[in-house]
Amino acid sequence: MTKQEVAASVAEKANISRDQAVKAVEAMIGTIMNAVSNGDEVTLRGFGTFKTVIRRAKKARDISRR
């Protein structure tokens, strides 16, 4: 499902215009992205948690060599 499809569904369910729904979806995504980039954790109950996770670098391998 794309962002436009999400906005169309929100517009239909909330009985608002598609433009308003697009703005709402973009505002929500932007807010989550800003919070996570600032090191915060965003939890939406029943949906999921957004947070930054630092992982070790993986060891690369050259698959063209055998």
C-alpha positions as CSV (number, residue, x, y, z in Angstrom):
1,M,0.0,0.0,0.0
2,T,1.4,3.4,-1.0
3,K,1.2,6.7,0.9
4,Q,-1.4,7.9,-1.6
5,E,-3.5,4.7,-1.0
6,V,-3.3,5.2,2.8
7,A,-4.4,8.9,2.4
8,A,-7.3,7.8,0.2
9,S,-8.4,5.3,2.8
10,V,-8.1,7.9,5.6
11,A,-10.1,10.4,3.6
12,E,-12.9,7.9,3.0
13,K,-13.0,6.7,6.7
14,A,-12.6,10.2,8.2
15,N,-15.0,11.8,5.7
16,I,-12.5,14.5,4.8
17,S,-11.0,15.6,1.5
18,R,-8.2,13.7,-0.1
19,D,-5.9,16.8,0.2
20,Q,-6.5,17.0,3.9
21,A,-5.8,13.3,4.3
22,V,-2.6,13.6,2.4
23,K,-1.5,16.5,4.6
24,A,-2.4,14.5,7.7
25,V,-0.5,11.4,6.6
26,E,2.5,13.4,5.6
27,A,2.5,15.3,8.9
28,M,2.3,12.0,10.9
29,I,5.1,10.4,8.9
30,G,7.2,13.6,9.3
31,T,6.6,13.8,13.0
32,I,7.7,10.1,13.4
33,M,10.8,10.7,11.3
34,N,11.8,13.8,13.3
35,A,11.3,12.0,16.6
36,V,13.3,9.0,15.6
37,S,16.1,11.1,14.1
38,N,16.3,13.0,17.5
39,G,16.9,9.6,19.2
40,D,13.3,9.3,20.6
41,E,11.2,6.1,20.4
42,V,7.7,6.3,19.0
43,T,5.2,3.6,20.1
44,L,1.8,3.3,18.5
45,R,-0.1,0.7,20.5
46,G,-1.5,-2.0,18.3
47,F,0.7,-1.0,15.4
48,G,4.4,-0.9,16.2
49,T,7.5,0.9,17.6
50,F,9.8,3.1,15.6
51,K,13.4,3.6,17.0
52,T,17.0,3.9,16.0
53,V,19.0,0.7,16.3
54,I,22.8,0.8,16.0
55,R,24.2,-2.5,14.7
56,R,27.7,-3.7,14.0
57,A,28.9,-3.6,10.4
58,K,28.6,-6.8,8.5
59,K,31.7,-8.5,7.1
60,A,31.6,-8.1,3.3
61,R,32.5,-10.8,0.9
62,D,33.3,-10.9,-2.8
63,I,30.9,-13.4,-4.3
64,S,32.6,-13.2,-7.7
65,R,35.7,-15.0,-6.2
66,R,35.4,-18.7,-5.5
